[in-house]
Amino acid sequence: MEAARLPIHRPRKPDLHRSGPLRHGFLFGHDYGHGTAAALIAAAGFVLGNGLISLPLSRIGYKRAVKSRRYGWALFAYWCTVASIGNFLDYVPIRTFTRDGDMGSMQRGLGWSPWMILLVLGIPTALVLIWLLARIMPATLRQLFPNSLPQRTTITILTPCATFGFYGAAGLLEGGPISHHPSAISVLIILPLTILAETVHLHRSHRRGLS
């Protein structure tokens, strides 16, 4: 006689793409009560960690190191600044269009589309990138390597490599197929163009200084 088969209960997998509860603070099928609070927690690393802690501290450390003529520590603080700004790019726009991780939690918690996240956080990201390339890096080159063109050229090349190459490539490793596109643009287009523009500007400025 064939044994009776007992029904097996399988828990239903949460639908991560539902437009209803997920947009009102229900993460992974559970009610956490406050979607905005969940979004703020998700944004803590991006806004608090980078924007309000590591970036200001790295700039303060750089200025104090230069003032005390500790140029090795000043260079270390400069690269901390580059890492902080690179993390901005890692989040926006590289991982903006994902439904997983911090950016997905922000979208669901606030009920915003990825395009709204890109608009609100993309503008500050673009501004700090311009600040890095147009103000911070040239000032660092003048203060730390005033008479060494090879060292200035090295920093000029490595800075875009760190931001648009290392941090910009994050979408090639995680975030899904959608994140591959902004990462490819960052690595294959923005990176070489930035290196070319910055090195040409550096060498022209050097020649003008010698004339």
C-alpha positions in Angstrom: 0.0 0.0 0.0 1.4 3.4 -1.0 2.0 5.6 2.0 -0.1 8.7 2.1 1.8 11.8 1.1 1.6 14.7 3.6 1.4 18.2 2.1 4.7 20.1 2.5 4.3 23.7 3.4 6.8 26.0 1.6 7.1 29.6 2.7 6.3 32.0 0.0 9.3 34.0 -1.2 9.0 37.7 -0.7 8.3 39.7 -3.9 11.0 42.4 -4.0 9.4 44.2 -6.9 5.9 44.8 -5.5 4.9 48.4 -5.8 2.5 48.5 -2.9 3.8 47.6 0.6 7.5 47.9 -0.4 6.9 51.6 -1.2 5.5 52.2 2.2 8.3 50.7 4.4 7.6 47.0 4.1 11.0 45.5 3.5 11.2 41.8 2.4 7.6 41.2 3.3 7.8 42.5 6.9 6.4 45.8 8.3 9.2 47.8 9.8 6.8 50.6 10.5 8.7 53.6 9.0 9.8 53.6 5.4 11.6 56.9 5.7 13.5 55.6 8.7 14.6 52.6 6.8 15.7 54.8 3.9 17.7 57.0 6.2 19.5 54.0 7.7 20.3 52.8 4.2 21.7 56.3 3.3 23.8 56.6 6.4 26.9 55.2 4.8 26.6 57.4 1.8 25.6 60.7 3.5 26.9 60.4 7.0 29.9 58.2 6.5 31.3 59.9 3.5 29.8 63.4 3.4 29.8 64.3 7.1 32.7 62.2 8.5 35.4 60.9 6.2 35.5 63.7 3.7 35.6 66.6 6.2 38.1 64.8 8.4 40.4 64.1 5.5 40.4 67.7 4.5 41.1 68.8 8.0 43.9 66.3 8.3 45.4 67.5 5.0 45.5 71.1 6.1 47.0 70.3 9.5 49.6 68.1 7.9 50.6 70.7 5.3 50.8 73.4 8.0 53.1 71.2 10.1 55.1 70.3 7.0 54.3 66.6 7.3 53.9 66.0 3.6 53.7 62.2 3.9 50.7 62.5 6.1 49.3 65.2 3.8 49.5 62.8 0.9 47.8 60.1 2.9 45.0 62.5 3.8 44.6 63.5 0.1 44.1 59.8 -0.8 41.5 59.5 2.0 39.7 62.4 0.3 39.9 60.7 -3.1 38.4 57.5 -1.5 35.6 59.4 0.1 34.6 61.1 -3.1 35.0 57.9 -5.0 32.5 56.3 -2.7 30.0 58.9 -3.7 30.4 57.8 -7.3 30.1 54.1 -6.2 26.6 54.8 -4.9 25.4 57.4 -7.5 25.1 56.8 -10.3 26.8 53.4 -10.4 24.4 51.5 -8.1 21.4 53.9 -8.3 19.3 51.7 -10.6 19.5 48.5 -8.5 16.7 47.1 -6.3 19.2 45.5 -3.9 21.4 46.9 -1.1 21.3 50.4 0.2 20.1 52.1 -2.9 17.2 49.7 -3.3 16.3 50.3 0.4 16.3 54.0 -0.2 14.0 53.7 -3.2 11.5 51.5 -1.4 11.7 53.4 1.9 11.1 56.8 0.3 8.9 55.6 -2.5 11.2 57.3 -5.0 12.2 56.1 -8.5 15.9 55.6 -9.3 15.7 58.8 -11.5 14.6 60.8 -8.4 17.5 59.4 -6.4 19.8 60.2 -9.3 18.6 63.8 -9.4 18.7 64.5 -5.7 22.0 62.8 -5.0 23.6 62.9 -8.4 24.0 66.7 -8.4 26.1 66.7 -5.1 28.1 63.8 -6.4 28.9 65.7 -9.6 29.9 68.8 -7.6 32.3 67.0 -5.3 33.9 65.3 -8.4 34.4 68.7 -10.0 35.7 70.0 -6.7 38.2 67.2 -6.5 39.6 67.6 -10.1 39.4 71.4 -10.4 40.4 72.5 -6.9 41.7 69.8 -4.6 44.0 68.0 -6.9 45.7 71.1 -8.4 46.2 72.6 -5.0 47.7 69.3 -3.7 50.1 69.2 -6.6 51.3 72.8 -6.0 51.7 72.3 -2.3 53.3 68.8 -2.2 55.2 68.6 -5.5 55.9 72.2 -6.6 59.0 71.3 -8.6 58.5 67.7 -9.7 56.6 67.2 -13.0 56.9 63.4 -12.9 55.3 63.2 -9.5 52.6 65.6 -10.4 51.9 63.6 -13.5 51.7 60.4 -11.5 49.1 61.9 -9.1 47.2 63.4 -12.0 46.9 60.0 -13.6 46.2 58.0 -10.4 43.5 60.2 -9.1 41.0 59.6 -12.0 42.1 55.9 -12.0 41.0 55.7 -8.3 37.7 57.5 -8.8 36.4 56.5 -12.3 38.4 53.3 -12.5 38.4 51.6 -9.1 35.2 53.0 -7.6 33.5 53.5 -11.0 34.0 49.8 -11.8 31.9 48.7 -8.8 28.9 48.0 -11.1 30.8 45.5 -13.1 31.1 43.3 -10.0 27.7 43.8 -8.3 24.4 45.5 -8.7 23.1 43.5 -11.6 23.2 44.1 -15.4 21.8 47.6 -15.1 24.8 48.8 -13.1 27.2 47.5 -15.8 26.3 50.3 -18.1 27.3 53.3 -15.9 30.4 51.5 -14.8 31.4 50.8 -18.4 30.9 54.5 -19.2 32.9 55.5 -16.2 35.8 53.1 -17.0 35.9 53.2 -20.8 34.9 56.8 -21.5 35.1 59.1 -18.6 38.4 57.7 -17.2 40.6 58.1 -20.3 39.1 61.5 -21.2 39.7 62.8 -17.7 43.3 61.6 -17.7 43.9 63.1 -21.1 42.4 66.5 -20.2 44.1 66.7 -16.8 47.6 65.7 -18.1 47.4 68.1 -21.0 46.3 70.9 -18.7 49.1 70.0 -16.2 51.9 70.1 -18.9 50.6 73.3 -20.4 50.6 74.9 -17.0 54.1 73.7 -16.4 55.3 75.1 -19.6 53.7 78.5 -18.9 55.4 78.5 -15.5 58.8 77.9 -17.1 58.3 80.6 -19.7 
